[in-house]
Amino acid sequence: MKINASFAVIAASAAIAVLAGCSSSKQPSNKDDSAFAYLLDQKPNWVENKVDTLPPLPQDSDLLQFTVSQNTPLTFSVDKNSISIGSDGVVRYTVVASSPSGARNVNYEGIRCDTYEWRRYASINEDGNGWDRGTAFEFKRIENGELNAYQAALYQDYFCANKLPVGTAKVIVNNIRYKRTQTSINTR
């Protein structure tokens, strides 16, 4: 027993010596560690790309129809030539909402995949021959569950996955053209 007790004292002394060697020569700090932020929790300083040039108004032959809701009487289409993905992660596109009577709303918009937000850059003017930037507004949250929530359908079905654009503009166009939604792609 004396040997085991002596061994325990030597082992404890060695552990204390090792811990003492690891300690810093600095004095204890009163620094508040609650302000510590993990690298992945830090928000980058996101800057939106400038949208100086608007796309040409859509031609009917370039419109790709997509489904928003089985309950809406409106039809929704995007202009395949207007879809772009900026270096800022925003998918920009021209959308056309048409009523059964032939009335049409045409907007140039952007969807930000990382924040589930959208914004309008311009709408077709009253004469139907150009863009009106006076209808523009800043990013706002996409609303789910609305009868005509086409931004939610575009975000979830064609534009974004895991808070990132799904690929190139060509990939998005082909997915809309062939009705390959993110749900159908992920269940294969």
C-alpha positions in Angstrom: 0.0 0.0 0.0 2.9 2.4 0.8 4.2 1.9 -2.8 0.8 2.7 -4.3 0.4 5.8 -2.1 3.9 6.9 -3.1 3.1 6.3 -6.7 -0.1 8.3 -6.4 1.8 11.3 -4.9 4.4 11.1 -7.6 1.8 10.9 -10.4 -0.2 13.9 -8.9 3.0 15.9 -8.6 3.9 15.2 -12.2 0.4 16.2 -13.4 0.6 19.5 -11.5 4.1 20.1 -13.0 2.7 19.5 -16.5 -0.2 21.7 -16.0 2.0 24.4 -14.5 4.2 24.2 -17.6 1.1 24.7 -19.8 -0.1 27.7 -18.1 0.4 31.2 -19.5 2.5 33.7 -17.7 -0.3 36.2 -18.1 -2.4 37.3 -15.2 -6.0 36.3 -15.0 -8.2 38.4 -17.4 -11.4 40.2 -16.7 -12.2 39.9 -20.5 -15.9 39.2 -21.2 -16.1 36.1 -23.3 -19.8 36.5 -24.0 -19.0 38.7 -26.9 -17.2 35.9 -28.6 -18.6 35.1 -32.1 -18.0 31.9 -34.0 -16.7 32.4 -37.5 -19.7 30.8 -39.1 -22.1 33.0 -37.1 -20.6 36.2 -38.4 -22.7 37.9 -41.1 -20.6 39.0 -44.1 -21.1 42.5 -45.4 -23.3 41.6 -48.3 -23.5 44.2 -51.1 -26.0 43.9 -53.9 -24.8 44.3 -57.4 -26.0 47.5 -59.1 -28.8 46.9 -61.6 -28.1 49.7 -64.1 -29.4 47.9 -67.2 -32.9 46.3 -67.4 -33.6 43.4 -69.8 -35.7 43.8 -72.9 -39.4 43.4 -72.4 -40.4 39.7 -72.8 -41.6 38.2 -76.0 -44.4 35.6 -75.7 -42.2 33.0 -77.5 -39.7 33.3 -74.7 -42.1 32.8 -71.8 -41.9 29.6 -69.7 -45.0 28.9 -67.6 -44.7 27.5 -64.1 -47.2 26.4 -61.5 -47.9 28.5 -58.4 -51.2 27.1 -57.1 -54.0 24.9 -58.4 -56.4 27.4 -56.9 -55.4 30.6 -58.7 -57.0 31.6 -62.0 -53.8 33.4 -63.0 -51.0 31.9 -65.1 -47.4 32.7 -64.3 -44.4 32.7 -66.7 -40.8 33.8 -66.6 -38.9 35.2 -69.6 -36.1 32.6 -70.2 -33.8 35.3 -71.6 -34.0 37.5 -68.5 -32.9 34.9 -65.9 -29.4 35.7 -64.5 -27.5 34.9 -61.4 -25.4 37.7 -60.0 -22.1 37.4 -58.1 -24.2 38.7 -55.2 -26.2 35.5 -55.2 -29.4 37.1 -56.4 -31.4 35.4 -59.2 -32.9 38.1 -61.4 -35.8 37.5 -63.8 -38.8 38.9 -65.6 -42.1 37.5 -64.5 -45.5 37.7 -66.3 -48.7 37.2 -64.5 -51.7 36.8 -66.8 -55.4 36.8 -66.0 -58.0 34.7 -68.0 -59.3 38.0 -69.4 -55.9 38.8 -70.9 -54.7 41.4 -68.4 -50.9 41.1 -67.7 -48.5 42.3 -65.0 -44.9 42.3 -66.0 -42.1 42.8 -63.4 -38.4 42.6 -63.3 -37.4 41.2 -59.9 -34.7 39.5 -57.9 -34.7 36.7 -55.4 -32.0 36.5 -52.7 -31.5 32.8 -51.9 -29.6 33.2 -48.7 -32.3 35.2 -46.9 -35.6 34.1 -48.6 -36.3 37.6 -49.8 -37.3 39.3 -53.0 -37.4 42.7 -54.5 -38.8 44.5 -57.6 -36.5 46.5 -59.8 -39.2 47.7 -62.3 -42.6 47.0 -63.8 -43.9 47.5 -67.3 -45.1 51.1 -67.9 -48.7 52.1 -68.5 -48.1 52.2 -72.3 -46.7 48.7 -72.2 -43.6 49.7 -74.2 -40.9 50.1 -71.5 -39.9 49.7 -67.9 -41.0 51.9 -65.0 -38.4 52.0 -62.2 -40.8 54.0 -60.0 -42.4 50.7 -58.8 -39.1 49.4 -57.4 -38.7 48.6 -53.7 -36.0 47.0 -51.5 -35.8 43.4 -50.5 -38.6 42.0 -48.3 -39.5 38.6 -47.0 -41.1 36.1 -49.4 -44.7 35.3 -48.2 -45.8 31.7 -48.3 -49.3 30.4 -48.6 -50.7 33.3 -50.6 -52.8 32.3 -53.6 -50.5 34.1 -55.9 -47.2 33.6 -54.1 -45.2 33.1 -57.2 -41.9 34.2 -55.6 -42.2 31.3 -53.1 -42.9 28.9 -56.0 -39.8 30.2 -57.9 -37.6 30.1 -54.8 -38.6 26.6 -53.7 -39.1 24.9 -57.0 -36.6 26.3 -59.4 -34.2 29.0 -58.2 -32.8 28.1 -54.8 -31.6 25.0 -52.8 -29.8 25.1 -49.5 -29.9 28.9 -49.5 -27.9 29.0 -52.8 -28.9 29.4 -56.5 -29.4 25.9 -57.9 -26.9 26.4 -60.7 -26.5 28.5 -63.8 -29.3 30.4 -65.6 -29.3 27.6 -68.2 -29.9 25.0 -65.5 -32.8 27.0 -64.1 -34.3 27.6 -67.6 -34.1 23.8 -68.4 -35.7 22.9 -65.0 -38.6 25.3 -65.6 -39.0 24.1 -69.3 -39.1 20.5 -68.3 -41.0 21.0 -65.0 -38.1 19.6 -62.9 -38.8 21.1 -59.5 -36.4 20.8 -56.6 -38.7 18.3 -55.0 -38.8 16.1 -58.0 -35.0 16.3 -58.5 -34.3 15.4 -54.8 -36.7 12.4 -54.7 -35.0 10.6 -57.6 
